[in-house]
Amino acid sequence: MRDDYMNAVKEIIGAVVKKNISLEAEKWLEDFTLAADQSAQLAKVFVMLPRKTGKLQLAITDNEQEALHAAGFGYIQNWTIDRLSRVWLLAGLDLKDQELLFSAIDRLFLAAEVNEAVALYSALPFLPYPEIWVKRCSEGIRSNIGSVLEAIMENNPYPAANLDEAAWNQLVLKAFFTEKNISLIVGLDERANLQLALTLVDYAKERWAAGREVHPQLWRLVGRFINAEIFETLTTGLQHYNQMEQRAIALAISQSGYQPAKDYVNTYPELKLALADGSLNWNSF
């Protein structure tokens, strides 16, 4: 089932790629797809590809964008043609042997410069044998390069679908540390867990102690796990004069099952009203 779905996605992407490159570049890529020794040629083709395709922003029709959005890959519209072409190249590799495929692509990771690394991590959702890329994805989270982290963290369905809890929690925490767009993390709500909530609460206390603000989306990952210990920290946050933080904490409390917290937030008339009229949601932040 996954193979049929991904083949359909690859067809859409392939059509977009071909419309955005020259006939010469298309022929060059086609020659590679028909080659009998793809693994031997892959590194050279992967590195040379931007010289053949260019680096312009993608041009996508409304119909193509609609099809990509329906498949869950609408974010591709913001990519450059070389990035998408590299992803399509990797997704279409005709290497039946799992070890051969892993070896060929892993060599690319080891030698990658920044733009190449961005394409490689962007390709993870499209690669076969998703379980074999988990370690590489987890290692990528330790990168200090912003664009590489964004390729892993933002609009990428691979981490939520494949990382274990520890690696997932590290990804989310690193996203807050490095000020990435939290709302673009795929699976954010589905992968929320108690250990992550406790870690984020500790992080919030450290921020407050240093006189710094806390990202309001942090509380989105705490609400479902509010208990007496977490509630004590939330009361501190509600007593701050940062309205956005107050509202985010109130919204988190509204999504919890901890009644003392619900009763407490109702002592704040403005927050009680905002919750009652339904004007608060996580897109507000």
C-alpha positions as CSV (number, residue, x, y, z in Angstrom):
1,M,0.0,0.0,0.0
2,R,2.8,2.4,1.0
3,D,4.7,1.5,-2.3
4,D,1.6,2.4,-4.4
5,Y,1.1,5.6,-2.6
6,M,4.8,6.7,-2.8
7,N,4.9,5.7,-6.5
8,A,2.0,8.1,-7.2
9,V,3.8,10.8,-5.2
10,K,7.0,10.3,-7.2
11,E,5.1,10.5,-10.5
12,I,3.7,13.9,-9.4
13,I,7.2,15.1,-8.4
14,G,8.7,13.8,-11.6
15,A,6.2,15.7,-13.7
16,V,7.1,18.9,-11.7
17,V,10.8,18.3,-12.1
18,K,10.6,17.8,-15.9
19,K,8.5,21.0,-16.3
20,N,11.1,23.0,-14.5
21,I,14.3,21.9,-16.2
22,S,15.7,22.0,-19.8
23,L,15.3,19.1,-22.2
24,E,19.1,18.6,-22.0
25,A,18.9,18.3,-18.2
26,E,16.0,15.9,-18.5
27,K,17.9,13.7,-20.9
28,W,20.9,13.7,-18.6
29,L,18.8,12.6,-15.7
30,E,17.0,10.0,-17.8
31,D,20.4,8.5,-18.9
32,F,21.2,8.0,-15.2
33,T,17.9,6.3,-14.4
34,L,18.6,3.9,-17.2
35,A,22.2,3.2,-16.2
36,A,23.1,-0.3,-15.1
37,D,25.6,0.9,-12.5
38,Q,23.6,3.6,-10.6
39,S,25.5,3.1,-7.3
40,A,28.8,3.8,-9.0
41,Q,27.6,7.0,-10.7
42,L,25.3,8.3,-7.9
43,A,27.8,10.5,-6.1
44,K,29.0,12.3,-9.3
45,V,25.4,12.8,-10.6
46,F,24.2,14.0,-7.2
47,V,26.9,16.6,-6.9
48,M,26.7,17.8,-10.5
49,L,22.9,18.0,-10.6
50,P,22.5,21.8,-9.8
51,R,24.7,22.7,-12.7
52,K,22.3,20.8,-15.0
53,T,19.0,21.9,-13.4
54,G,19.8,25.4,-12.1
55,K,18.7,26.6,-8.7
56,L,15.6,28.6,-9.4
57,Q,12.5,28.5,-7.3
58,L,10.0,25.9,-8.5
59,A,7.1,26.9,-10.8
60,I,4.1,24.7,-9.9
61,T,0.6,24.9,-11.4
62,D,-2.5,25.0,-9.2
63,N,-3.4,21.4,-10.2
64,E,0.1,20.1,-9.3
65,Q,0.0,22.0,-6.0
66,E,-3.4,20.6,-5.2
67,A,-2.2,17.0,-5.9
68,L,0.9,17.5,-3.8
69,H,-1.2,19.0,-1.0
70,A,-3.6,16.1,-1.1
71,A,-0.7,13.7,-0.8
72,G,0.7,15.5,2.2
73,F,3.7,17.1,0.4
74,G,2.3,20.6,-0.5
75,Y,5.3,22.2,1.2
76,I,7.5,21.2,-1.8
77,Q,6.2,24.4,-3.6
78,N,8.8,26.4,-1.6
79,W,11.8,24.4,-2.7
80,T,14.3,25.1,-5.5
81,I,14.5,22.9,-8.5
82,D,17.9,21.5,-7.6
83,R,16.6,20.4,-4.2
84,L,13.5,18.7,-5.6
85,S,15.5,17.1,-8.4
86,R,17.9,15.6,-5.9
87,V,15.1,14.2,-3.9
88,W,13.4,12.8,-7.0
89,L,16.7,11.3,-8.1
90,L,17.2,9.5,-4.7
91,A,13.6,8.4,-4.5
92,G,13.8,6.7,-7.9
93,L,17.1,4.8,-7.4
94,D,16.8,1.4,-9.0
95,L,18.8,-0.4,-6.3
96,K,16.9,-3.5,-5.2
97,D,19.5,-4.6,-2.6
98,Q,18.9,-2.8,0.7
99,E,22.5,-2.9,1.8
100,L,23.6,-1.5,-1.6
101,L,21.1,1.3,-1.4
102,F,22.0,2.2,2.1
103,S,25.7,2.2,1.3
104,A,25.3,4.4,-1.8
105,I,23.2,7.0,0.0
106,D,25.1,6.9,3.3
107,R,28.2,7.9,1.4
108,L,26.4,11.0,0.2
109,F,25.6,11.9,3.8
110,L,29.2,11.6,4.8
111,A,30.5,13.8,2.0
112,A,27.6,16.3,1.8
113,E,28.0,20.1,1.8
114,V,25.1,22.1,3.2
115,N,22.7,22.1,0.2
116,E,23.4,18.5,-0.4
117,A,22.6,17.6,3.2
118,V,19.4,19.6,3.0
119,A,18.3,17.5,0.0
120,L,19.3,14.3,1.6
121,Y,17.3,14.9,4.8
122,S,14.4,16.2,2.7
123,A,14.5,12.9,0.8
124,L,14.0,10.7,3.9
125,P,10.2,10.4,3.5
126,F,10.6,9.2,0.0
127,L,13.2,6.5,0.5
128,P,12.4,2.8,0.8
129,Y,13.3,0.9,4.0
130,P,12.4,3.8,6.3
131,E,13.8,2.0,9.3
132,I,17.4,2.0,8.0
133,W,17.6,5.8,8.0
134,V,16.6,6.4,11.7
135,K,20.2,6.6,13.0
136,R,21.1,9.1,10.2
137,C,18.1,11.2,11.0
138,S,18.9,11.2,14.7
139,E,22.5,12.3,14.0
140,G,21.2,15.1,11.8
141,I,19.3,16.6,14.8
142,R,22.7,17.3,16.4
143,S,23.7,19.6,13.5
144,N,24.3,23.2,14.2
145,I,23.4,24.3,10.6
146,G,20.1,26.0,10.5
147,S,19.0,25.0,7.0
148,V,19.8,21.3,7.7
149,L,17.8,21.4,10.9
150,E,14.9,23.0,9.1
151,A,15.0,20.2,6.5
152,I,14.7,17.6,9.3
153,M,12.3,19.5,11.6
154,E,10.0,21.5,9.4
155,N,7.4,19.9,7.0
156,N,9.1,16.6,7.2
157,P,6.9,13.6,8.0
158,Y,9.8,11.2,8.5
159,P,10.8,11.9,12.1
160,A,7.3,11.6,13.6
161,A,6.7,8.3,11.7
162,N,10.1,6.7,12.5
163,L,12.0,8.2,15.5
164,D,11.8,6.6,18.9
165,E,10.6,8.7,21.8
166,A,14.0,9.9,23.0
167,A,15.1,11.0,19.5
168,W,11.8,12.6,18.9
169,N,11.9,14.6,22.2
170,Q,15.4,15.7,21.3
171,L,14.2,17.0,18.0
172,V,11.4,19.0,19.5
173,L,13.6,20.4,22.3
174,K,16.3,21.4,19.8
175,A,13.6,23.1,17.7
176,F,12.8,25.3,20.6
177,F,16.5,25.9,21.4
178,T,17.2,27.0,17.8
179,E,14.0,28.9,17.4
180,K,12.6,26.9,14.5
181,N,9.0,27.2,13.3
182,I,7.4,24.8,15.8
183,S,4.0,24.8,14.1
184,L,5.7,23.2,11.0
185,I,6.8,20.1,12.9
186,V,4.8,17.2,11.5
187,G,3.2,15.0,14.1
188,L,3.7,17.5,16.9
189,D,0.5,16.8,18.7
190,E,0.4,13.0,18.0
191,R,3.9,12.5,19.4
192,A,3.4,14.5,22.6
193,N,4.4,12.5,25.6
194,L,4.9,13.0,29.4
195,Q,8.7,12.9,29.4
196,L,8.8,15.7,26.7
197,A,6.2,17.7,28.7
198,L,8.3,17.5,31.9
199,T,11.5,18.4,30.0
200,L,9.8,21.4,28.4
201,V,8.4,22.6,31.8
202,D,12.0,22.5,33.2
203,Y,13.2,24.4,30.1
204,A,10.4,27.1,30.7
205,K,11.5,27.5,34.3
206,E,15.1,28.1,33.2
207,R,13.9,30.7,30.7
208,W,11.9,32.5,33.3
209,A,14.8,32.4,35.8
210,A,16.9,34.1,33.2
211,G,14.3,36.8,32.5
212,R,13.4,35.4,29.1
213,E,10.1,34.7,27.4
214,V,8.8,31.2,26.7
215,H,7.6,30.2,23.2
216,P,3.8,29.9,23.5
217,Q,3.8,26.7,21.4
218,L,5.7,25.0,24.2
219,W,2.5,24.7,26.3
220,R,0.7,22.9,23.5
221,L,2.9,19.9,24.3
222,V,2.2,20.2,28.1
223,G,-1.6,20.5,28.4
224,R,-2.5,16.8,28.2
225,F,0.0,15.9,30.9
226,I,-0.8,18.5,33.5
227,N,-0.5,17.2,37.1
228,A,0.0,18.8,40.5
229,E,3.8,19.3,39.8
230,I,3.3,20.8,36.4
231,F,0.4,22.9,37.6
232,E,2.6,24.6,40.2
233,T,4.9,25.8,37.3
234,L,1.9,27.0,35.3
235,T,0.6,29.2,38.1
236,T,4.0,31.0,37.9
237,G,3.5,31.5,34.2
238,L,0.0,32.8,34.6
239,Q,1.3,35.4,37.2
240,H,3.6,36.9,34.6
241,Y,2.5,39.9,32.7
242,N,3.1,38.4,29.2
243,Q,-0.4,38.1,27.7
244,M,0.6,35.7,25.0
245,E,2.2,33.3,27.5
246,Q,-0.8,33.6,29.7
247,R,-3.2,32.8,26.8
248,A,-1.1,29.8,25.7
249,I,-1.0,28.4,29.2
250,A,-4.7,28.9,29.5
251,L,-5.3,27.1,26.2
252,A,-3.1,24.2,27.4
253,I,-5.1,24.0,30.6
254,S,-8.3,23.9,28.7
255,Q,-7.1,20.7,27.0
256,S,-6.1,19.0,30.2
257,G,-8.1,16.8,32.5
258,Y,-6.7,18.4,35.7
259,Q,-9.6,20.1,37.4
260,P,-7.6,22.3,39.8
261,A,-5.8,23.9,36.9
262,K,-9.2,24.5,35.1
263,D,-10.6,26.1,38.3
264,Y,-7.5,28.3,38.7
265,V,-7.5,29.7,35.2
266,N,-11.2,30.7,35.6
267,T,-10.0,33.2,38.3
268,Y,-8.6,35.2,35.4
269,P,-11.7,36.9,33.8
270,E,-9.9,37.8,30.5
271,L,-8.6,34.3,30.1
272,K,-11.9,32.7,31.0
273,L,-13.7,34.9,28.4
274,A,-11.1,34.1,25.7
275,L,-11.6,30.3,26.4
276,A,-15.3,30.6,26.4
277,D,-15.7,32.4,23.1
278,G,-13.4,30.0,21.3
279,S,-11.0,32.7,20.0
280,L,-8.0,30.8,21.3
281,N,-6.3,28.1,19.3
282,W,-2.7,27.1,18.6
283,N,-2.7,29.0,15.3
284,S,-3.2,32.1,17.3
285,F,0.5,31.8,18.4
